[in-house]
Amino acid sequence: MSKKPSTQSPVDIAREAFQRLGTRRIAPTPEAYRVAYEEIQGGDIEFRPETVLANLASNLAMQPGEAGKLGQRLTVSIEVGDWEAYGQELNEFAEQNMYVRSVVPHGELVPVDLEREFIRDSKKEKVLREVLARVLIFNLPSLLPSAPEMANESKSAGQDLKMAFSEPTMNEVVTRIKQLSFQIELKTGDMAQQQELLMRLFQLLLDNIHGLLEQGSWLSGQITAVQDLITGPISQTSLADATKSLKEVIYKQGLLKNTLSEEKVVVKNMMLTFVDRLSAMVSTTNEYHQTITGFSQQISQAGNISDLNSVLTDIMRETQNAQDQAMRSRDDMETARQEVQKAEARIQALETQLVQMGELVREDQLTGSLNRRGMDESLDREITNAVRRDTPLCIALLDLDDFKRINDTHGHATGDEVLVHLVQVVKDTLRKLDVIARFGGEEFLVLMPETGPLDAMQIITRVQRELTKRIFMHDTQRLLITFSAGVAQHTKGEDQTELIKRADAALYKAKNAGKNRIVFADATPPAK
Ligand SMILES: Nc1nc2c(ncn2[C@@H]2O[C@H](COP(=O)(O)OP(=O)(O)OP(=O)(O)O)[C@@H](O)[C@H]2O)c(=O)[nH]1
């Protein structure tokens, strides 16, 4: 049976406990005071705080898992009398399992009426909720610029998700996200279909334009570049690259075309002057004819020599006038003709420049020569021209000698500079009509339209000499740069692959013969 507990106030019990210690002559140590206090307070020993706490510890120690381990730690604390450690253990346990969970992930307290149905996030769930909310609020709307309602719904669902800590609100948000995802799926399907249709339309347009263009025109080259681009997988970088180079080309072509139309106006004006002068001359001759007819009547009617004399003087004067007028017209027409010729030359130069502009999109980034695609197009064009005009065409395949050693000894960057140097020397030495393209690595292809074999060999020999003259400096060191080359003339019915193959076989011979030399290719294709 337990003793009935005292009804006195704690202050009265404390006072009586001190009196009792005095009466019994017991020293007022905390322990003695506690015993006296509890005697007066009454109640069963079983319900003393330390007994209750010890019971809790040993009950917990019998549980499996975390609770059992906590119980063991609490029991040890009691045994060594370390109540502070006991308190700490309990606090930590409460913080981990109760207190933290009563606070919503963003620090706000849970509204009292929701507490019972409150969704308690674990650490992982908390991170997941935050990430999902970010995706809905920021990322998804930026991907939906053409669907503002969906973008707004995504933002709003994200905001609501942050605050959805009750079962019903969470269910509502989940339903909205599902609906949104369904709508996006439909929209993406539509967009992909539209994109495909647009692409097909674009491709059709390009094909039609291409069909209308003269083969080899500057515009045709650019259209092929765009066609290439849209037939392959379209990446952000390739689109950006193509846009950049096309913009550059369009800008420069714009400038050139303006000048071109100005020149065409000049030619037109010249033509008008020409026609004016011609009609002036014709009318002068007509007048002259009429006057002479008049004079012939006067002559037939002349009665004496003095009449005739005066008619003759008039005829001489009129004839002189007509002659002067004719001379003036002839001079004017000659000047006009020369002006027209000059304007025509300027137009031709501008048109050549336009062709070169078109080749910008086909340039090798490092050396500024044409790249492989540019080379293919130019060689195709030149072969067609050579066949149509029945003019000779030669090509040369150049390969730097011992380039690997240059790279290995002086570094890759120096190797790059050597490539740039070679292209510069070639460009400075060749005619405007000739073209240099990077065939690959340290190999270059030179196109020489309207050039026969002897001239081609001479041109490449000139490049070779020029390269030794224009010394390449690395730091303070002079590096000797040489190349070997194979030169080939295009033969009837030969395509570009066969032509290059013959030039390559000649280059191979040049290398084998000791490098730094030029070999003219056999007319027959090399054996396989
Ligand atoms: N720096 C630089 N090196 C390149 C580039 N492209 C290819 N190379 C290097 O060019 C070297 C070509 O080596 P090889 O084919 O052995 O030719 P080589 O050393 O010139 O020998 P020969 O042709 O027989 O005279 C390789 O080391 C390539 O790495 C480039 O764009 N820049």
The ligand as a MOL file (V3000), in Angstrom:
LIG
                    3D

  0  0  0     0  0            999 V3000
M  V30 BEGIN CTAB
M  V30 COUNTS 32 34 0 0 0
M  V30 BEGIN ATOM
M  V30 1 N 50.0330 21.1150 -84.7690 0
M  V30 2 C 49.2040 20.3730 -85.4910 0
M  V30 3 N 49.5770 19.1230 -85.8340 0
M  V30 4 C 48.7440 18.3870 -86.5830 0
M  V30 5 C 47.4890 18.8740 -86.9970 0
M  V30 6 N 46.8940 17.9180 -87.7290 0
M  V30 7 C 47.7570 16.8440 -87.7700 0
M  V30 8 N 48.8820 17.1350 -87.0830 0
M  V30 9 C 50.0530 16.3070 -86.8520 0
M  V30 10 O 50.7570 16.1350 -88.0580 0
M  V30 11 C 51.6080 15.0050 -87.8950 0
M  V30 12 C 51.6820 14.2440 -89.1760 0
M  V30 13 O 52.6180 13.2600 -89.0020 0
M  V30 14 P 53.0260 12.2570 -90.1290 0
M  V30 15 O 51.7960 11.7850 -90.8560 0
M  V30 16 O 53.9000 11.2220 -89.5050 0
M  V30 17 O 53.8010 13.1310 -91.1710 0
M  V30 18 P 55.2160 13.8510 -91.1040 0
M  V30 19 O 55.8060 13.8610 -89.7510 0
M  V30 20 O 55.0020 15.1800 -91.7590 0
M  V30 21 O 56.0630 12.9290 -92.0010 0
M  V30 22 P 56.1840 12.9760 -93.5840 0
M  V30 23 O 54.8390 13.3410 -94.1270 0
M  V30 24 O 56.6140 11.6010 -93.9940 0
M  V30 25 O 57.2090 13.9950 -93.9170 0
M  V30 26 C 51.0440 14.1850 -86.7450 0
M  V30 27 O 51.9360 14.2580 -85.6630 0
M  V30 28 C 49.7500 14.9040 -86.4080 0
M  V30 29 O 49.4910 14.8720 -85.0120 0
M  V30 30 C 47.1180 20.1910 -86.5800 0
M  V30 31 O 46.0330 20.7010 -86.8820 0
M  V30 32 N 48.0030 20.8920 -85.8340 0
M  V30 END ATOM
M  V30 BEGIN BOND
M  V30 1 1 1 2
M  V30 2 2 2 3
M  V30 3 1 2 32
M  V30 4 1 3 4
M  V30 5 2 4 5
M  V30 6 1 4 8
M  V30 7 1 5 6
M  V30 8 1 5 30
M  V30 9 2 6 7
M  V30 10 1 7 8
M  V30 11 1 8 9
M  V30 12 1 9 10
M  V30 13 1 9 28
M  V30 14 1 10 11
M  V30 15 1 11 12
M  V30 16 1 11 26
M  V30 17 1 12 13
M  V30 18 1 13 14
M  V30 19 2 14 15
M  V30 20 1 14 16
M  V30 21 1 14 17
M  V30 22 1 17 18
M  V30 23 2 18 19
M  V30 24 1 18 20
M  V30 25 1 18 21
M  V30 26 1 21 22
M  V30 27 2 22 23
M  V30 28 1 22 24
M  V30 29 1 22 25
M  V30 30 1 26 27
M  V30 31 1 26 28
M  V30 32 1 28 29
M  V30 33 2 30 31
M  V30 34 1 30 32
M  V30 END BOND
M  V30 END CTAB
M  END
